[in-house]
Amino acid sequence: MSYFIVYTQPVIKSMETEIKTEHPIEKSFAASLILISFRLIPLGIRKIIFRTVFRLFYHLSVKQRLIALSNLKHAYPEKDMEEITKIAKGVYRHLAIVAAEFFELPSITKENLHEWVEFDGLENFEKALEQKKGILSIVAHFGNWELMTVAFPLAARPASIVYRPLDNPTLDNLTAWMRTKDGNTLIPKGGSGKKITRLLAENRVIGILSDQNVDKYQGIFVDFFGRPACTAVGLAVLALRTDAPVLPFFMARVPGGKYKFIIQPPVEITRTEDYEADLRVNTQRFTKIVEDMVRRYPDQWFWIHQRWKTKPWQ
C-alpha cells in the first residue's frame, strides 16, 4: 500500500470490552535490575555501545559470522563477497539497534506510539476481524519483532503469542514480561493446538513465528531462497482446521529510524481433497511471503540462524 495510517488511540474502541486481558508476567529481581541498568543509559549512547559490541561480535564470533555469510551467499548467488559482507555487517548493525531499543519498549504508550511506528494496512486487520473467526498471523524474526508485541496491543488489541522459552531464565523472564505488559498472553510452543483453536473461536489474534528451522519430524521441506528449508506446518494445519484468515505481520525499519508496521491482506488458503498436498502448498505460500519481505530489507532478517540446518536426506 502506498500510504500510512497512524493511530495514537485504540483502533476500534468497541474492541476493548471484547478481550479479557491477563496480568503481565512479573519481572524477577534480576530482570528488573537489567532493565533499570540499561535504561539509565540514554538511548543514543546505548545504540553506540550496542553497535560497538555487535561489531566486535561480528569479528570475534567466527561461527555465527560464517553462518551469516554462508546463508547470504547461498541466498544471493548473484552477489559478490563484497556485497555479501556488507549485508552481513548490516545485519549485525540492525540487531544492535533492535537490542538497544528493546530496553526502551516500556516507555512506549498509546500517546507516543506514533513517534515509533507508522501503520500500513491496519484496515486489513479490521476487515479480517469482522469475520469473527479469529486471526492467524505470519510473523518472522524480521525488523523489530519485539516492538510489534508492544505496538499491536496499543493500536489494536492484545494478541496471544506462541513462543519457545529462551535458554537464559532471566532474559526469558524479561522478554515474557515485555511481551505481556500491554495485555498479550503467551502460549508455550508444542501441544498448543486445542488452546489456539479455542482462542480463535473467541475471535482472538494469534502470533506464530514461521521462519525457524525445525527437525525433520516436525515439519516439511519447502523452498526458501532457492534451498529446501524444513518448516513447521502448524500454521497451515490451523488455517485448514479453523478457516481463520492468515495475515502477514512485519515491523520494518525505515529511513529516519522509525518503523513501518506492515499488515498484508489475508493469504489465499488452498483446500483440496489432498490434505498433505494442501499443507505443503500453503506452507510454501507462507514461506514465500517471508522471503519476499526479507528481499525488500535483506539486512533486517536473522541470517545468523541456521535456517537450513535440517537436510532432506537426514
LINFENKA-V640001 format. One record per residue. SS is DSSP state (h for helix, s for strand, l for the rest). PHI is phi in whole degrees, 0 to 359 (NA if undefined). OMEGA is omega in radians with two decimals (NA if undefined). Layout:
ss-><SS;SS>
phi-><PHI;PHI>
omega-><OMEGA;OMEGA>
This chain:
ss-><l;l;l;l;s;l;l;l;l;l;l;l;h;h;h;h;h;l;l;l;l;l;l;l;l;l;l;l;h;h;h;h;h;h;h;h;h;h;h;l;l;l;h;h;h;h;h;h;h;h;h;h;h;h;h;h;h;h;h;h;l;h;h;h;h;h;h;h;h;h;h;h;h;h;h;l;l;l;l;l;h;h;h;h;h;h;h;h;h;h;h;h;h;h;h;h;h;h;h;h;h;h;l;l;h;h;h;l;l;l;l;l;h;h;h;l;s;s;s;s;l;h;h;h;h;h;h;h;h;l;l;l;l;l;s;s;s;s;s;l;l;s;l;l;h;h;h;h;h;h;h;h;h;h;h;l;l;l;l;s;s;s;s;l;l;l;l;l;h;h;h;h;h;h;h;h;h;h;h;h;l;l;l;l;s;s;s;s;l;l;l;l;h;h;h;h;h;h;h;h;h;l;l;l;s;s;s;s;s;l;l;l;l;l;l;h;h;h;s;s;s;s;s;s;l;l;s;s;s;s;s;s;l;h;h;h;h;h;h;h;h;h;l;l;s;s;s;s;s;s;s;s;s;l;l;l;l;l;s;s;s;s;s;l;l;l;l;l;l;l;l;l;l;l;h;h;h;h;h;h;h;h;h;h;h;h;h;h;h;h;h;h;h;h;h;h;l;h;h;h;s;l;l;l;l;l;l;l;l;l;l;l;l;l>
phi-><NA;261;220;250;242;251;240;248;234;307;297;233;299;293;291;301;274;274;252;269;269;254;294;294;296;285;285;284;299;296;294;298;297;298;299;297;300;286;288;290;269;306;304;300;291;300;296;297;298;293;297;294;297;290;295;294;304;302;277;268;271;299;301;294;296;293;298;297;296;294;302;292;294;291;286;233;297;281;267;278;294;297;292;299;297;297;295;300;295;294;298;296;296;296;297;296;295;298;296;295;286;306;283;266;301;298;273;278;231;301;287;249;304;295;285;252;227;245;261;232;104;297;294;296;294;301;293;294;293;295;287;62;246;77;223;260;245;275;232;229;283;223;58;250;291;287;299;301;290;265;292;295;294;287;268;229;200;298;237;250;249;279;216;247;304;288;292;273;300;292;293;297;296;296;294;296;297;299;287;255;295;253;112;296;239;250;240;303;291;103;68;258;301;295;295;296;300;294;294;296;297;269;66;272;257;245;259;229;291;234;230;255;292;229;293;302;286;262;207;229;269;229;283;220;57;82;229;292;237;289;230;298;257;305;297;294;301;294;297;288;285;254;66;288;295;248;242;283;243;222;240;265;283;240;307;104;97;274;236;248;274;262;244;276;299;304;279;294;253;275;229;228;277;258;297;298;294;297;300;292;298;288;296;298;296;297;293;295;296;297;301;299;290;296;297;287;226;297;270;251;251;274;291;280;278;279;296;252;298;285;252;299;270;288>
omega-><-2.99;-3.13;3.14;3.01;-3.08;3.13;3.03;3.07;3.09;-3.04;-3.10;-3.02;-3.12;3.12;-2.94;-3.10;-3.09;-3.00;3.03;3.14;3.10;3.11;3.13;3.05;-3.11;3.10;3.00;3.12;-3.12;3.13;3.11;-3.14;3.11;-3.12;-3.13;-3.10;-3.13;-3.14;3.05;3.12;3.12;-3.04;-3.14;3.12;3.12;3.12;3.12;3.14;-3.10;3.09;3.11;3.14;-3.11;3.05;3.06;3.08;-3.10;-3.08;-3.03;3.14;-3.00;-3.08;-3.11;3.11;-3.14;3.07;-3.13;-3.12;3.13;3.11;-3.11;-3.12;3.09;-3.11;-3.10;-3.10;-3.12;-3.11;3.08;-3.05;3.09;3.11;3.13;3.14;3.12;3.11;-3.12;3.10;3.08;3.09;3.13;3.12;3.12;3.13;3.10;3.13;3.13;3.13;3.13;-3.12;-3.12;-3.09;3.09;-3.04;3.13;-3.11;-3.11;-3.12;3.06;-3.07;-3.10;-3.13;-3.10;3.10;-3.11;-2.90;2.93;-3.08;3.10;3.10;-3.13;3.09;3.07;3.10;-3.11;-3.10;-3.14;-3.10;-3.14;3.13;3.11;3.11;-3.02;-3.14;2.98;-3.11;3.01;3.14;-3.13;3.01;-2.98;3.12;3.09;-3.05;3.11;3.06;3.11;-3.10;3.07;-3.05;-3.03;3.12;3.11;-3.08;-3.04;3.14;3.11;3.13;3.03;-2.99;3.05;-3.03;2.97;-3.13;3.08;-3.11;3.13;-3.06;-3.12;3.11;3.09;3.12;-3.14;3.14;3.13;3.09;-3.11;-3.09;-3.04;-3.01;3.14;3.02;3.09;3.01;-3.11;3.10;3.12;-3.12;3.11;3.11;-3.06;-3.03;-3.11;3.13;3.13;3.11;3.12;3.14;3.09;3.09;3.09;3.12;3.10;3.10;-3.11;3.09;-3.10;3.06;-2.95;-3.01;-3.12;3.04;3.04;3.07;-3.03;-3.11;-3.10;-3.04;3.08;-3.13;3.03;-3.11;3.04;-3.06;3.02;-3.14;3.09;-3.12;-3.14;-2.95;3.13;-3.10;-3.06;-3.13;3.11;3.11;-3.12;3.13;3.14;-3.07;-2.98;-3.07;3.08;3.09;3.13;-3.12;3.05;3.09;3.09;3.10;-3.03;3.04;-3.10;3.13;-3.11;3.06;3.10;-3.14;3.06;3.10;-3.06;3.05;-3.07;3.10;3.13;3.13;3.08;-3.14;3.12;3.10;3.10;3.09;3.12;-3.04;-3.12;3.11;3.12;3.10;-3.11;-3.11;-3.09;3.09;3.07;-3.14;3.12;-3.11;3.12;3.10;3.09;3.14;-3.13;3.14;3.12;3.11;3.10;-3.10;-2.97;-3.12;-3.09;3.07;-3.01;-3.05;3.13;3.08;3.13;-3.04;-3.08;-3.08;3.14;-3.09;-3.13;-3.07;3.13;NA>
